Amino acid sequence: MRHGSIPGTHGRVRPLTLLGDPVLRTACEDVTDFGPQLAELVEDMFATMYAAEGVGLAANQVGVGLRVFVYDCPDDDDVRHVGHVVNPRLVEADGVVLRGPEGCLSLPGLEAGTERYDHAVVEGRTVTGEPVTVHGTGWFARCLQHECDHLDGGVYADRLTGWRRRRLLRQVARAPWNG
C-alpha cells in the first residue's frame, strides 16, 4: 500500500508555457522561501505534468521563473522515479553519449534525436528544504538533464545541429501552437 498522497492530486493544472515565451529563455532564480507557496507550486506542477502526459516539468514551463522541477520518469530498467528538486544543480553528466528521441511539453507534438549522457546526478533540496541527491541512468538521466537545461533557459532544440536542428525549426514554424 502506498503511504502519503499521490503528487499532484491536490494541485491545479496550469497553462503550459510554449516555445517563444521569454520565460523559457531566462535562467531561473533560486528558491529562497520554502513555505506553502512552494508546496502549492510543486503540487500544481505535478498536476500539470500528468494532465499533459509528460515525464518531467520545470517551473518556467508554467511561467514561474524559479529553479524547481518535478518528474515521474522510468529509467532504462523500467524502474519508476517520482519526485521533485528545488534549486537543482547538475553535478554529474557522464557515461556514454546516446542520441535518443526527445520531446518537450513546451514544444507539443514535436521530437528529435538529441544527444545526452546516459548517467546524471542532480543535487538540490526538497520542498521542505532538506538536501536531496537524485541519480539517473538511461531515459531518467535524459529527463534530469532536460529539466536542468530548462532552468538554465535552454530547450532541447539548442542541443541539435545540422539537419536535425533545421528540420525541428521548420516543424516549430508550422506548428499550430506557434501563432
ChimeraX attribute file (.defattr): number of C-alpha atoms within 10 A of each C-alpha:
attribute: neighborCount
match mode: 1-to-1
recipient: residues
	/A:1	3
	/A:2	5
	/A:3	5
	/A:4	6
	/A:5	8
	/A:6	11
	/A:7	19
	/A:8	20
	/A:9	12
	/A:10	13
	/A:11	17
	/A:12	16
	/A:13	18
	/A:14	17
	/A:15	11
	/A:16	20
	/A:17	19
	/A:18	20
	/A:19	19
	/A:20	13
	/A:21	13
	/A:22	12
	/A:23	21
	/A:24	27
	/A:25	16
	/A:26	15
	/A:27	17
	/A:28	21
	/A:29	14
	/A:30	14
	/A:31	16
	/A:32	11
	/A:33	11
	/A:34	15
	/A:35	11
	/A:36	11
	/A:37	11
	/A:38	18
	/A:39	15
	/A:40	16
	/A:41	21
	/A:42	26
	/A:43	22
	/A:44	22
	/A:45	30
	/A:46	32
	/A:47	20
	/A:48	23
	/A:49	25
	/A:50	19
	/A:51	13
	/A:52	15
	/A:53	10
	/A:54	16
	/A:55	19
	/A:56	25
	/A:57	29
	/A:58	29
	/A:59	26
	/A:60	28
	/A:61	27
	/A:62	22
	/A:63	17
	/A:64	16
	/A:65	20
	/A:66	19
	/A:67	24
	/A:68	31
	/A:69	26
	/A:70	23
	/A:71	24
	/A:72	19
	/A:73	22
	/A:74	19
	/A:75	17
	/A:76	14
	/A:77	10
	/A:78	11
	/A:79	10
	/A:80	12
	/A:81	16
	/A:82	15
	/A:83	15
	/A:84	25
	/A:85	26
	/A:86	27
	/A:87	22
	/A:88	24
	/A:89	19
	/A:90	17
	/A:91	12
	/A:92	15
	/A:93	20
	/A:94	14
	/A:95	13
	/A:96	12
	/A:97	13
	/A:98	14
	/A:99	14
	/A:100	15
	/A:101	13
	/A:102	18
	/A:103	19
	/A:104	22
	/A:105	20
	/A:106	20
	/A:107	22
	/A:108	17
	/A:109	13
	/A:110	15
	/A:111	17
	/A:112	18
	/A:113	17
	/A:114	21
	/A:115	17
	/A:116	25
	/A:117	19
	/A:118	22
	/A:119	21
	/A:120	23
	/A:121	19
	/A:122	22
	/A:123	18
	/A:124	21
	/A:125	20
	/A:126	19
	/A:127	23
	/A:128	13
	/A:129	16
	/A:130	10
	/A:131	12
	/A:132	14
	/A:133	15
	/A:134	17
	/A:135	14
	/A:136	23
	/A:137	21
	/A:138	21
	/A:139	21
	/A:140	27
	/A:141	25
	/A:142	26
	/A:143	24
	/A:144	28
	/A:145	23
	/A:146	21
	/A:147	26
	/A:148	22
	/A:149	19
	/A:150	25
	/A:151	29
	/A:152	17
	/A:153	16
	/A:154	17
	/A:155	21
	/A:156	22
	/A:157	20
	/A:158	10
	/A:159	14
	/A:160	17
	/A:161	11
	/A:162	7
	/A:163	9
	/A:164	15
	/A:165	18
	/A:166	13
	/A:167	14
	/A:168	17
	/A:169	13
	/A:170	10
	/A:171	16
	/A:172	18
	/A:173	12
	/A:174	11
	/A:175	14
	/A:176	10
	/A:177	13
	/A:178	13
	/A:179	7
